[in-house]
Each structure stands twice: as structure tokens, then as C-alpha cells.
């Protein structure tokens, strides 16, 4: 089943997002075959990332939540 995650960064998280982005991308890469779509949410300025929109195929809501619990941006 496809689960959609709408995730917003905490305020003033740009530096943290930039630092963790390689780890986040590697974590996504580990389940690349399950990704329906994924990408950043952008501020109205069109340049500042403020979150993520992810859609994945997981066997259950519990599996999606377990994956999200250890996702690098979530842990931070």
C-alpha cells in the first residue's frame, strides 16, 4: 500500500537539513524500489527547502512509521 508522508522542518532548520541531506539521500536510496515519488517541499521563495513529501510502498502503517522513526531528518 502507498503511504504518503508530509513532513515539515522545524523552524530555522536550513543548516541542519543541509548537513543531514547526504545521510537522508542514502537512507532513501536503500528503499529506492519502494518509492512512488519523493521530493522537497519548498518555501514560497522557490529556493528554500522546508520539508519533504514522500510516497512509499510499505506492507503496513506500522512499517512506514518504523521506517520514518529512524529517518535522518526525523531523528534530528
N, C-alpha and C positions, 0 to 999 in steps of 0.2 A: 504494500500500500504506500502511496506517496504521502509523505508528511512535509508540510511547509513550515519553515522556521523564519519568523520575522524578528530580527534581533537588532536592538538599538544600543549603540555605545553609551557608556556613561559620559557625563559632561567632561569636556576638555581631555578627551582620550586620544587625540591625534598622535601624539608621540608614542604612546603605548601601542596603539594599533600599528603604527609603522614598525616598531621594534618586533612585534609578535607576528607580523604578516608572513614571513617565511615559514615559521612553525605552523601557522594556520593553513597555509597553502599545502604544506607537506601532509598535514592531517587530512585535508580534503582529498589529496591525491591518493591516500591509502584506500579510499572508498569511491574512487572516480567512477567505477562502473555502476554505482547506485545513484549517481547524481542525475536528476531530471533537469534541473537548472540551478545555477548559483551565481551570485554577484553582489557587488557592494550596493548599499543604499547611499545616495548622495545628498548633500546639503543643497539648498536652492542655488548656491553659488556655482554648482556644477563641478567643483574641484575637490571638495572636502568630503571624505568618506565618513559616514555617521552610523553605519551598521551594515548588516548583511541580510539578504533574502536567499534562503536555501531551500531546495526541494529535493528530498531523497526518498528512495525506496527502502523502507525498513519493514521487517516482519511484524512489528508491533509498536505501539506508542511507547512502551517501556524500553524497547531497543533504541528508539530515536532519542528518548530522554537520557539513556545511559551514554550514548554517543556524545550528546551535547554536554553532558556533565563534565567531560574531560577535554572538550574542545579548547584550544589555547586561549582564544578571546574570552570564552566563558570563565575559565579558571582565573584569568586576570581580573 
